[in-house]
Amino acid sequence: MSDSQMAEGARAVGSPSHDRKEAPMSQRTNEADIAAVTEVVRAYYDGMIEGDAAKLGRAFHPRASIVGNEGGELYWANLEEFVAECQGAVSEAGPYEWRIERLSFEGDTALVRLGGKCAGVWYSDDLSLVLIDDAWRIVHKTFYPHPAG
């Protein structure tokens, strides 16, 4: 085997471009997808703060998981449990703010890093979304409450 054949083989084995097909740019990550994902994030955050089951139901897939460590304890909830907790915590929300810190797309999936303040605590939320029946839905949320300071 020549040096050029060995080099060509080394590039192809295990390289991401060799192992996956790239989708044409027109298929995904257009302005409509960015706007739609942003609207899902808005429905999620407003629904959480307001304890609004309808908004949360539009944002999340019914089988979504919400996971993180809260007060040193593992928190793992399904959507129904999360909605109930949001409804019970409306009076504690106080002033709030949120911002999308990162947004990426891969095929029919999207990842969002969201920073937000609720009940005086700054949280980092990582949201995994999937395009289901032409609608973006959150299928998993992990969160991290930042220590005060």
N, C-alpha and C positions, 0 to 999 in steps of 0.2 A: 504494500500500500504506500503510495507516495505521501509526502508531507502535506500536500494540498488536500488529498483525500482524507487524511487523518484530521486535519484542521476542520474540514467541512463536516465530517462526522461528529467531531467534538461540539461544534456549534449546534447541530441539530438535536443531539440527544439531550432530552430534558429541558430544552429551551422553551420558554413560554410561547414564543411565536410558532414553534413547531407543534406544540401540544394542543393548541386551541385555535379556533377560527375567529378571526376578527369580524365583528358585525359592521356593516356599512354605517357610516356616521348618520345617515338619514334614518336609521332604524331606532336610534335611542339617543338620549342626551340632547334633546332639542329644547327650545325655550318652553314649549308646552309641558314637557316633563318636569322641568325645573319649577315652573309655576305650580304644577299640580302637587309635587312633593312639598313645596313650601306651604301650600294651602292645607295639606294633611298635617304638617307640623303645627300650623296655626290652630287647627281644630283640636289637635292633641293638647297643646299647651293651654289654650283657652278653656277647653273642656275639663282639664285637670284642675285649674284654678277655680272655675265656676261650679265644679261638681256636676257637669252637664253630661248625663249618660248618652244623649243623642250625639253630641259632638265626639265623644270618645268612641262611640260605636261606629261612627263614620271613619275615624282615623285608624282604628285597630281592626285587625282580623279577629273574628270571634275566638280563635284558638291561640291568641298571642300570649306570650309570657313576659312578665315584668320582674326583673331580677336585680338585686344589689345588696349592699350591706348598709344597714341603717341602725345607728346606735350600737354598733358592735355585733349585731345579729343579722343573719342571712334573711333577706326578704325575698320570697318567691311567690308570686301571685299570678292567677289567671285574670282575664279581663274583668269578669264579674266581681272578683275580690278587689281589684284595683279601682273600679268605678265606685264601689261601696266606700272604700277608704277616701277617695277624692270627695265624695258627697259629705262624709263625716268631718272633713278637714277644711271646708269652705271658710269657716270663720277664722281659721289660723293663717290663711294665705297671705294677708297683708299686701304691701306693695310688691309688684313683681315685674320682671323683665326677662326677655329671652332673646337669643340670637343664634343663628346658624353659624357655627364655626367652621364646619367642613361639610361638603356634599360631594358624593361620587356615585357614578352609575357604572354598572357592568351588566350588559344585556337587559333582562327584565328585573334587575335588583338595584336598590339604591341604599347607600349608607349615609346617615346624617349624624354629625356630632353637634349636639345642641347644648349651649350653656344657658342656664336660667336660674333666677332667684325666686324662691318661694318660701314663705314663713321665715324670712331672714337668713336662709341658707342658700349658698350658691351650689348648684348641681351641674354635673356633666352627665348628659344622657347620650347614649349611643343607640340609635334607632335603625333597625334593619327593616327595609320595606321591600315588598314584592308587588309587581304589577299583576293584578288578578282581575280578570274580566274587565279589562280596560280601566281599572281604578287602582291607584297606589294605596297600599294598606300596610300599616306597621304590623310586623309579625313577631318582633322581639324588641324589648327595651332593656338595656342594662343602664344602671345609674350609679353615680358616685357623688355623695355629699361631701363637699370640701369642708375641712375643719375651719372654724371661725379664726380669724386672726388677721 
